[in-house]
Amino acid sequence: MSFDDTNERRAFALPGSTLHYGPDKTVDVEHVDLHLVPDLERLRLEGVCTTTVRALDEPVSVLTLDAVDLVISSVESDARKLKFTTRGDRLDVHFDPPLAPETTATFAIAYSVENPRHGLFFVEPSTEYPKKIRHAWTQCQDENARYWFPCLDYPHEKQSTSATIAVPKGQFALGNGALVERRDEGGKTIFRYQQGIPHATYLVTMVTGPFVEVPQAGASVPTYYYVLPGREADGERAFGKTPEMMAVFEERLDCPYPYARYSQIAVSDFIFGGMENTSATTQTDRTLHDERAHLDFSSDPLVAHELAHQWFGDLLTCRDWSQAWLNESFATFFEGVFREADLGYDEYIYDAFEWVKRYLDEDRRRYRRPIVCNDYRDPIELFDRHLYEKGGAVLHMLRGELGEARFWRAIRRYVRDNAQRSVETIDLIRAIEQATGRNMRGFFDRWIFSGGHPQLCVGANYDAQRRALALTIDQTQPVDLQNPAFAFAVDVEVDGRRVRVRIEREHETITIPLDSEPTLVRFDPGAFILADVTYALGVRFASAALAGDPSVVARIRAGRELVKDGSAQARSAVEAAFKGDAFWGVAAELAGALGKSRAAWARDLLVGALAHPHPKVRRAVADALGEFRESAVAKALIAPATGDASYFVQRAALHALGKTRSEKAFKILRDAARTTSWNGVIESGAALGLGELADPRATPLLLELTKPGGDIATRGAALLALARQAELLESERAAAVDAIAGAIRDGNFFIARGGVLAAERLADKHFLAPLDRLAQTGFDGRLRRDAAEAAARIREALKTPAAVTGLRTDLDALREEHRKIQEKLDAISRA
Ligand SMILES: [Zn+2]
């Protein structure tokens, strides 16, 4: 469903949502010390958690800690047993006499936990995956530290920590902060870590297994990455630029990397891309990659994102989850900051353009919400495209609004004033005000505390008689009392002359006196405004922009207008840019627009571009060719589908080849489905292609690909493909429904998520029961959210056939009426 032309959106808050605020405090936690003995064979953890608390302004007789499914054996303070009680997800520690205000107490909780539901994950070999190497990792964000140690598990509670981790001799263990001791004792190796700068419990980590340590030179603190044996070269490709990134961020922020060391450790089956645990980031091992993937896949955005969190998230921590954009939007924005330093401004601005695209997609398909929002069931629901990409785009817009020098002065001020503290948006607003004098409350109200964005249509017309250029800026989103037009200042530039104009009304016309018709008309040259912008400049101005606007974003917008226009003049401008633009992203975006046009000239242009030297352009071209169900297109796709230099081009070509439904496709897709490639990229492409064929022979192949033993991404792709196949062929529905319903019930996070996606696509009523169950009882908040949304959309979709049937009935009635009138007319004429 799409909500393009209305302000109506699905609500973000699901039934059962409540307003969340950080809990009250009775104590301040000063320190947490962990003694941990993980057992990888028995999937167990023995621990002693020693906590030092200071009572605030009132005596404390009971301290309630978060602790889920932990078996508590004792609580002791100064060799004296303390009374404790457990209830649900809580552990009450009783102080008798009560802890007096401003005094501290240290107490040790001895506990154990067996294969917990969340927080601590054990990876082990199985019959289906015998090659898996035994190891364990923790994942505490958002509130899952409580599954492996008792604590006050909220982001505003910051404490110093230390950890002693005892593992079998020769194994490695990672914790937060400085490694102060590493010794062998009996059959064990003991690691001791100290994290002196206070941090939140969601950033506490323990990872252990037979990891290989690789030191990295050139950073301001000792820096390492850790991979399981055999992945060292892949690790270097993934993490090689870390020291360079650290230097860029230190310079930009004028603040040294804050902690004693920095480690990245790549683990299997990780349920996120990366997690910025203080000084010790956990990364998915799926980011480790081979030489062929390195052609057009980079771990740099992920690595930069997690490294940026060491400042934004770890050193300055969102006070509660409603403020999580202060973590995630900054980390996203700094992916772009590193890209700019590494690859240049075009890559940065294209990143910012992509952020807007991904946010717009979520806004259209899912919901609209303010970036700061505390109405949810699980905090993890907030970790969406609003929190990452939209917020990143808002920071880019702020950069434009303040200008380069003031922006960085403000960001540095914000970091300096708030280091080691918990932050809220107001802290950023104040830092900007103090560093630059600018009062940005209106800006934040508009972009952070309210939802939505303007849809802009930008037109230009030169009137030779009046000697004036009229630039029109129309806000095409519905504007009414509740949703007034957006107000913002924006630069426009005509033949090198730049003026700043203020946009306030739904329709604005800016008249610029000019003696002759200008060549280049530029709207928002920095592409700062967060908006869905369409150009209607006319072929002349759009062609000039596509050929000569220095901004990548402007060239893309102009190119889209020209593809839509399709006139001879427009086509030649598009052809020239498609072949000759200096930046690959312009050609890639043009490819997408050409595919959507489905025009013959576009098809010919795309077929010719399958040999483009840039792999990301070839990928976009192959994707776009999926729009043409023609034998000439199928023929052209065979070469890349059977062996492009890039995995991703081959994947896109396989998918597109399936869409052509060529007779030759089945055999090629079947063979590709049986290969084994990095992260299952080729097999996934083959699965998606098979799903498009509308050929029952694909069903057994797809079912096979969903089975345990295969790559997790391939299994997900095969589920989606089964849904697609069933959409096309009613005869295959039962098999698809069975497999997808089974996946929704699967205990594996990725399979369940793949099942939810596929279910939503096929929208069958048989999915409602398993989705409803997952929405209530799924082990991860993201699964619960996705399942609830999918179930709601399926219920919406199932109403549609009824409505269509209704229309048909109306049509039949009209036909009947028409027939009767005709009969009467015939009778009259006969008479
Ligand atoms: Zn992040």
Residues whose N, C-alpha, C, O or C-beta is under 5 A from the ligand:
A	BS01	ZN	E328 A331
